[in-house]
Amino acid sequence: MNSKADVMHGIRPAAKGAVFRDMIIIAAFFVALIPVLAMHRVTDFMIFCIFALSFDLLYGFMGRLSFGQVLYLGTGVYASTLFSLHVSTNPLLAMLAGVLGAAIVAAALGLIVVKLNEAPFALTNLAFNQIGFFLIGSTFQKITHGEDGISSGVEPWGFMDFSNKYFAFCFVLFFLLFTFYMLTRLTRSPFGIIIRSIKENELRVKFLGYDTFSYKWITFTISGALAGLAGTLYTLYVQFVSPTFIHPLNNVEPIFAVLIGGAGNLYGAIAGGVLFMVMRDSLSTHVPQWEWILGGLLLIIVFWLRQGLAGFVRILAGAVSNRLSLRRAAGGGSQ
């Protein structure tokens, strides 16, 4: 029998087993990348994947395209860094400060932006991101050191030493799997069904008596907090931050990653994040204007692969399964 908790979250024990199986596959995939890429690059990839997952919750599941997700990444970066310099060098407390800071900013701005849809929603987020970039780079230059950047004050705490690449890899991998697990449970829960329904037709959801503003605001806040989590991990790992972390032009990165992998699919967000980082690293090394290749890829996805790589793999697997079923049926009929 299912427990009340299982019913509330909409996940049966078999489904929970599938989630843990997926987590093992994801962990094995990133471990397998280590011989191919340097360990510090794989760690960077995982942090970016957390950022892509935060954007996918907002765009892929709730259907709201934001050009300001980098604002919450940057808030996490600077909140955790300034906390480590002026309050405590404890890395866990610095992480908590970064995530809470991003969540608070997202919750405050969400009261305004979630009332908007489509282009106004996207551009208003971009405007807030530009304001945040200006404040970090100019207005609060005495605190943030502006374009010169600022080093983190986090120090090793017990076995938690982020200068150790093995520890940093395991630590980031844990939070990637934790983010994947929490988003899987969230999106499969009744709450997740509501936000998917808002994406399809918000007016019908309102007609059924649901307060769609609250659902959108909570989702927006969670998305901002997860982006802040990615920011704090950057801080702990890189130990240096600058306004580039909050530059509005960087908003194209999670958008590209989610579109390449497949919006509304957590596997797709991770796959798209890895593929985007690989393409960015390899193309920028050999092609001066490498962005046009990404633009061409985006056009291919928009016109021929609407569901991204994850959708393409799903369709291909379904076609193969149907063909095998037909063969078995034909073989059984001929006997």
N, C-alpha and C positions, 0 to 999 in steps of 0.2 A: 504493500500500500504506500502511496505517496504521502509524504509529510505535508503539513500546512505550508511550510516554507517552500517546498517544491511547487505547490499549487500557486502560491503568491507570485513566485518568480516565473512561473510558466515553463519550468524545465523539469522534465522527468529524470529519474536516475540514469536511464540509458543515455539521455542527451548530455547529462553531466559527464558521463564517461567519454562521450564524443569530444567534449570541450577539452578535457585533459589529454585525450589522444592528439588533438590539434595542437595543443601547447607543446607536447613532446616533439611533434613534427617540426614546429617552428624553431624550437631550441636546437634540434639536430641540424636544421638547415643553416642556422647562423654559425654553429660550431664547424660545420663542413666548409664554410666560407673562409675559415682562418688559414688553411694552407694555400688558398688562392689569393687572398688579399691580406694585407698586414692587419694584425689584431686591432690596432687603434682605428683603422678605417672601418672594420666591421662594427666596432663600438659606435662610431659616428653614424653608421647606417642605422643601427638600432634606435639611437636617439631620434633620428629623423623619422623613423617609422612610427614612433610614439606620436610625434607631431602630426604626421599624416593621418593617423587614427583619430586624433582629436578633430581634425578638419572633416574627416569622413562622417563622423557622428553628426556634424552640423549640416553638411551638404548631402552626403549619400543617403542618410536616414531621414533627416527632417526636410531636405530639399531647399536649404537656404545657402546660396553662394555668397561667401564673405571674402572681401579683399582686405580684411584686417586681422586675420588670424595671427600674423606675426606680432601684433601688439601684445598679445597675451604671452607668447613665447618670450618677448623682450621684457615684459613685466616680471616674469619668473626669473629671468637672468639677473636683472638689476635688483630686484627685491632680495633674492638670496645672497647676492654679492654684498650689498650694503649691510644686510643683517650680519653677515660673517665679519665685516670690518668694524662695525660699531656696537654690536650686541653680543654675539657669541660665535666662536669659531667651530662649534659643534656642527658637523655636516648634516646631521639629521634635522636639527633645528633650523638650519639654513634652508634645507629642502622644504620644510614645513612653511617657512616664511614665504618662500617663492611661490609655492602652490596656492597658499592662502591669498597672497597678494594678487596673483592672476585671477583667482576666483572672485575676489572682491571687486576688482576692476571690471571683470566680465559681468558680474551681477548688477553693478551700477549702470554700466552702459547698456546692458541688456534691457533695462526698463524702458529705454528709448528705442533701440534698434529693432527689437523683436516685434514692434508694432508695424514695421515696414515689410514690404515684400519685394522680390525681384531686384531690379536695378537700384531703387532707393536703398534697400537693405545693403546691397554690396557696396555702393558708393559711400554711404554713411559710415560703414565700418572702415573704409579706406580713409575717410576724412579723420576719424578718430585716431587711426594709425599714424597719419601724418602729424597730427597734433602731438602724439606721444613721442614721435621721432624728434620733433622740434624741441620738446621739453627736455629730453635726455641730452640732445646734442648742444643746446644753446642755453635755455633758461636755467637749468639746474647744473650748469657746467662746473661750478665749484664743487659740487658733490660727486658728479659722475665723471669729471675730467674730460667731458666732451669727446671729441674725435681721438684724443690720446688714449682713451680706454682706461680701464682700471683692473687691477689684479684682485683676485678673490682672497679673502682672509681665512678661508677654511684650512684647518690643519688636520693631520692624521689623528684619528680618535680610536684608540685600541687597534683592532685589526683593519679598521676602515681607512685605508691609505689609497687615495685615488691616483697617486703617482705610480702605483703598481698596476700594470696593464691587465694582469690576470684578474685582480680584484675588481677593477673598473669594468671589465667585460662581463663578469658574473653579476655584478650589481645592476648594470644597465639591462642585461638580459632578464633578470628577475622582474624589473619594473615593466619591461615590454610584455612579458607573459602575464603579469598582473593586470596591465591595462587591457590586454586582449581578453582575459577572463572576465573582467568587470564589464567591458562593453558587450561581450557575448551575452552575458546574463541580462544586462540592461535592455539590449535590443530584442531579446526573445521574451521579455516580460510583458505584462499588460501595458506598462508604460511605453515600451518600445513599439507595441502595436499602435498606440495612439499617435506617436510621433511619425510613424510611417503613414498612418491615415491622414495626418495633417499635410504631409508631402503630397499625397494623392488628391485630396479635396478637403481643405480646411473648413469650408462652409458646411459640408455634411457633418463633420465632427462637431461643429458648433450646434448644429440642429439636433444632434443626439444629446446635447446638454453638457458637453465637456467644456471646461475653461481652457481654451487652446492657448491663451496668453501665458498661463502658468506653466503649461507643458513646454512651450517654446522657451520661456525664460529659464527654466530649470535646465533644459538641454543646452542652451547657450552658455550657461554658467559652468556646467560640467565640461563642455568642450574647451572653454577658456582655462579651466583648472588643469586639464590634461596637457594643453599647450604649455602652461606654466611648469608642469612637471618635466616636460622635455627641456624647457629652459634651465631649470635647476640642475638637471643632469649635465647639460652643456657646461654650466658654471663649475660644477664639481670636477668635471673631467678636464676641461681646457684650462681652468684656473685664470682665465683672462676674458674680459668682456669689453665690447665697444659698441657704438651705435649701429654697426652693421647688423647686429642681431635683431634690430627693431626697424630696419629700413623697409619702407612700404613695397619696394620692388621685389622683395623676397617672398611676397605673398603668392607669386606665380608658382613657387616650388611645390607646396602641398597640393595646389590645384592640379598641376601637371601629374604629380604622383598618383593622386586619387583617380584622375581620368584615365591614366595609362593602366592602372591596375583594375579599375572597375568600381564605380561609386556604389555605396550601399553594401559593400562586401568587405569584411574585415581582413580576410585573406588577400583580397585585391589591393587594399590600402598598403599592406606590408609588402606585397610583391611589387606594386608600383613604386613604393618608396625605395626599395633596393634597386630596381631597374633605373629609376631616375638618377640616383646617386652614382651608379656605375656609368651611365651615359654621360653625366656631367663631368665626372672625373676623366674618363677616357677621351671624350670629344674635345673638352677644353684643352687637353694636352696636344692634340694633333690638328684641330680645326680652329682657327682664330675666331670666326663668327659661327660658333657651334650652336647658337640659339636658334638659327633658322632650321636646323635639322629637327630640333624639338618641335618647332612650329609645324613643320611638315608632318611629323608623327601625330601631332594633335589633330590635324585635318583628317588624317587617315582614320583615327579613332572616332571622330565626330561623324564621318560619313559612312564608315564601314564596320566599325567595332564599337557600337554605342555602349555596350556593357563592359568595355575594356577587356583586358587579358583574362580576368576571372570569368567573365561572361562567355568569352570565346572558348575557354577550356571546358566550361559547363556544357555549352552547345555541342562541342566536339565529342565529349564523353557521352552525352545523350544519344548522339548519332551512332557512335560505335556500339553502345548498348542496344539500341534498337536493331541494328544490323545483325548483331550476334543473336538476339532473340528471334529474328526472322529466320536465320539459318537453322537454329535449333528447332523451330516450328516446322520448317521445311524438311529437315532431316527426320523428325518424328512422323510427319505425314507420309513420307515415302516408304517407311517400314511396314 
